[in-house]
Amino acid sequence: LELPPESAPLLVQLALHVSRWAERLNLTAHRSAEAVARRLILDAIALGRALPESPPSSIADLGSGAGFPGLPLAILWPACRVTLVDSRERRHHFQRSAIRELTLSNVEALRGRAESVLHEPHQIAIAQAMAQPSIALAWLRDWVAPAGWIVLPLSQSQSADGPPIEAPEGVIQAETRSYDVPLGGPRRTLWIGRRSP
């Protein structure tokens, strides 16, 4: 991967920080820094390159868990405002510690449910494995500015065997887009829709 030279040390620092917290908190199934880098950070970077706007001006990462894909994308694009939203207290505390540890001035962590936290409009809103697609899309729509993008990463079963995903009211230009995660990672599929202007 070609990365901005200043982002590589921060991505390494993020992988180490996640692995330290994973030892005492059920943060992710990936425990070592190498596994975090290969399975989470590379996945987030590949997702970022598949987005319809790259880099975007702002991203809302709903149900962000350990901060993926939001934290790596914030490191990759320091001019992009990233909002992490998660309802679980321990994961929220981890996100705040990562923001402090990496001195990420472009990231804000909000604790609460995506549908009840005060919505701020973003250019792109993403939700990974947060809820059934129809529910997640309705929540995502509220976080997207007019003419902004809704991005829903699909599981393998949703992209291969599942029924077509219908765009919620007020969302146009729906499409699916596939990409490969580097270093032998899996093939991923995104559902992308644009909110009407």
N, C-alpha and C positions, 0 to 999 in steps of 0.2 A: 504494500500500500504506500502511496505517496501521501505523506501527512505533513502539515506545517511543522517545521522543526521544533517550535515551542510547545506543540501539543503532545509530542511523544513522551517526555518526562512526566507530564501530568496524567496521561493515561496509565503509565506504569504505577504512579503513585495511587491512582484510583484502584487499580487491581490489587495492590498491596493492602489498601485500606479496607476494601470489601473482604478480602481473605482474613484479615485480623478480626473483623466483626463477625464473620461467619463462624468462627470458632466458638463463640458464646451466644449467638443469636441465630435462629433459623431464618437467615436472610436469603440464602440461595442454596441450591443443591451443589453448586460449584464451590469447593472449599479452598483450593490452592489459587495463588495469584495467577499462575499460568492458565488454569482452567477458566478463571474469570476473564482473562484477556482473550483467550481463544473462543469461548462460548458466549460471552456477554458483550465485551467491548467490540470485538470484530463484527458481531452481529449488528450492534447499534450503528457502527460506521457504515456497514453495507446498506442498512435500512436508510440511513441519511442520504446516501448517494442515489437511492431509488425514489426519493421524494420528488414531488412535482416542482418544488422550488428548493434549490440547493445552492447556497444556504438561504433559509427563510429569515424573516425579521424576528419572528417569535414562534415558540412551540409550547403547547400545553400537553403535558404527558400525564394522562389520567390513569389511576391505578398503577402508579410508577414503581411500587415495590422497593427494590434496592436502588432505584434511580436509573433504570434502563428502559428505554434508550436515552432518556433526557440528559444524564450527566455526561456521557461521552460526547454527545452532540454539542452540549454547551462548551466543552473543552475544545472541540474541533472548530466551533464557530463562536468566538468570544463576543462578536457583535450581535448575536442572536439572544433574545430574552427567552429564558426557559422557565416554565412553571411546572413543578412536580406536585401532583395531587395524590395523596394516599390517606386512607382512613385509619390505618393501623399505627398505633402510637410508637411502637418500637422501630418500625421502618421509617417513620417520620423523623424520629430522633437520629437514626443513622444518616438519613439524607442531610439533615442540618449539620451533623458532624463532618460529612464529606464536603459540604459547601465551605465550612470553616477551614478544614484541613487543606483543601486545594485552593483556597481564597478565590472562589468563583463569584465574582460580583454580578454576573449576569443570570444567576439562578435563584429562584425563590421556592421554598418548600411550604406547601399548605397542607394542613391536616384536616381531613373531613371527606365525606362522600362527594363524588364528582357532581352528583345531581343537586346537592344542597349547599356546597361551598359557593360563595359569591363568584359568579362567572365573569371572567375577563376575556375580551375578544383577542384571539391570536390568529396569526396567519395560517398556522397548521395546528390541528389537535390530533393526538395519537392515543390509542388505548390498546394495550397488549393483554390478551387473556383476561379481560376485566368482567365481561358479562356476555350473554348471548348477543349475536351481532345486531339484532333489531333494537335491543335495549341500549347497547353501547353506542350505536349510531345516533340515537335520540339524545343521549347525554353529550356526545361529541359535538353535535350541531350547535348546542348552546355555548360552546367555548370557542367557536370559530367566527371570525369577523366576516362581514359580507364579502363575497368573492374569495374567501379563504378555503382551505383544504381540510377535509376529514380523511384520516388515514387509519385503516383498521387492518393490522396484521392478521392473517388467517392461519388457523391450524392446518395441518396436512389434510385432515378429514374434511374440514370446511372447504378447502380449495379444490380437493379432488372429488369428493363424494357428496358434499352437501348441496342443498338446494341453492339456486341463485339468490344473492343478497339484494334485497330491494332497497333503493335509496329512500330515506325518509323525506317527508314533505320539505320543500325548500332547498333540496340538494340536487344538483344537476351534474352532467358530465361524468357519470360513474364509469369506472373501468377497473380492471385488475392488472397488476404489474408484477412480474416475477424477477428475482435476482438471486445470485449465489453468494453465500458467505465465504470469504477467503479461507485459504489453508484447509481445503477439504470440508468446509462446513456445509450445512444443509442448503437446499434450495428453498427460498421463502416466497410467499405471495402476499401482496398488499391489495386491499380494496381501497380505492381512492375515489372520493367524490368532492365536487366543488359546491360550496354554498352559493346560492343565487345572489347576485349583487344587490 
